[in-house]
Amino acid sequence: MSRPLNSPFQPLPAAPRRHPRLCLLALAPAPTVASAAPGWQLEVDSLLGPAWAWSLLALMATIVALMAVYTVRHYGFTLNRMFGRQRHPYASLVSADWPRVTIFVAAHNEEAVIEDCLVNLMGVDYPQDRMIVVPVNDRSKDRTREIIDTVVERYPGRIRPFHRTDGKPGKAAALKDATETVDTDFIIVFDADYLPSKGLIRRLMAPFFDPEVGAVMGRVVPQNCGANLLTRLLDLERSGGYQVDQQARMNLGLVPQYGGTVGGIRIAALHSVGGWHDDVLAEDTDLTYRLLLGGWKTIYQNRAECYEEVPQSWAVRTRQIKRWAKGHNQAMWRHTVGCLTQPDLSWRERIDGALLLGVYLMAPVLLLGWLVSLLMYFTVSVAWSAPALVVLAFMTHGALGNFAAFYEIAAATHMDRSGNRVRLLAFNWLGFIVSAMAISRGVLEQVVLDRLGTPQLKWDKTARYRSAPARTPGAAAQPGTPPGAQP
């Protein structure tokens, strides 16, 4: 039974009726802390004492404020993407004296997918004499090396393999070693399961004619989205993240993110910020911020599409997003202060950069908010001359914040002209809960468990779902084969 609401223009009764919570609280008087001001009054009661009551209230207010900021951010991006001016400054560049580029394909035990990626790269619309493909075979124990060497024989002079048999584990460490062999001014990085569209390399290279551009990021589109419910939900998530978030940040002059694959890097920019760091789990986020703080631009090309395999099992998805969370938070610890204090950045870049760094903290913050809501409901009595604080807080951080991200997804499906996908939007609650729990677990391990022992970088390889070809590698799909026709 709830307390009747009081008008903000009338004083509270001299003896307000207690809000019943638990029988225990009804049996004993609760300490009262009151703060009054002209026109309104706030009373906070708790059997556990005023410090407990006000601490929960302050914590809830902080959580609500954080969720409100991210809510406004998501809605702002969506509205900009739907109704604002769109910036595609390099999209019209289709004919030029294209520079030479090295294309890295990061591969660790990728026998199921490496052939298709290399063969598709042989069919892209870019001058053959201006690109060299370097599969970075990092200590593979399966048939990856055999398959790469066979594809090399089929395309003499166009593929130069880099077989790495020892050294520090991890993608960043492998790229660091491979970059030392590069004789071009630019590199483009792919993961081995990615299938490039025909014009992808040209679209990724176009922004580099601007000497201030240090990195370029393309759009990732799942090609196995029809496998099950999870892949369909991840397809929706990718649409919102790239079609809305990344493009809106590009439109607004904020901080587009280099995503570690389907992206290009200027070698001079890479060297100027210290090269690849092999002590991080998310080398892409780390590099994004080092380039930003070093005065280089990162460009997002929404029309530069590449096709990937997304996880088809919840266990693989959980491990993947937990690794992302840990790596992103590593970058947050390293770069937040620098981002907020860099005088060469605009205030919008500073704020957006800091919010982007903190995005993986919002899942544990949200779960903490749910816990605080329950504690306040059962242990704190609040009388306010506005709607009930607990209900308002729960609605604010639990509903509005989440719906803002779903609004991005709905807008993305509209812009992709695939409105039927929006029917699955309600199921994204399932993906949201799984992701929130996985991220929170990753943060807990990072903040608590890793501090108790010796923290170690652990790369969990994402499972592949295409079967390794039983045929000889020479029987692979032809260059330029559409993703849906891949084995």
Buried (B, 14 or more C-beta within 10 A) or exposed (E): EEBEEBEEEEEBEEEBEBBEBEEEBEEEEBBBBEEEEEEBBBBBBBBBEBEBBBBBBEBBEBBBEBBBBBBEBBBBBBBBBBEBEEBEEBBEBEEEEBBBBBBBBBBBBBBBBBBBBBBBBBEBBBEEEBBBBBBBBBBBEBBBBEBBBBBBEBBEEBBEBBBBEEEEBBBBBBBBBBBEEBEBEBBBBBBBBBBBBBBBBBBBBBBBEEEEBBBBBBBBBBBBBEBEEBBBBBBBBBBBBBBBBBBBBBBBEBBBBBBBBBBBBBBEBBEBBEBBBBEBBBBBBBBBBBBBBBBBBBBBBBBBBBBBBBBBBBEBBBBBBBBBBBBBBBBBEBBBEBBBEBEEBEEEBBBBBBBBBBBBBBBBBBBBBBEBBEBBBEBBBBBBBEEBBBEBBBEBBBEBBBBBBBBBBBBBBBBBEEEEBBEBBEBBEEBBEBBBBBBBBBBEBBEEEEEEEEEEBEBEEBBBBBEBBEEEBEEBBEBBBEBEEBB
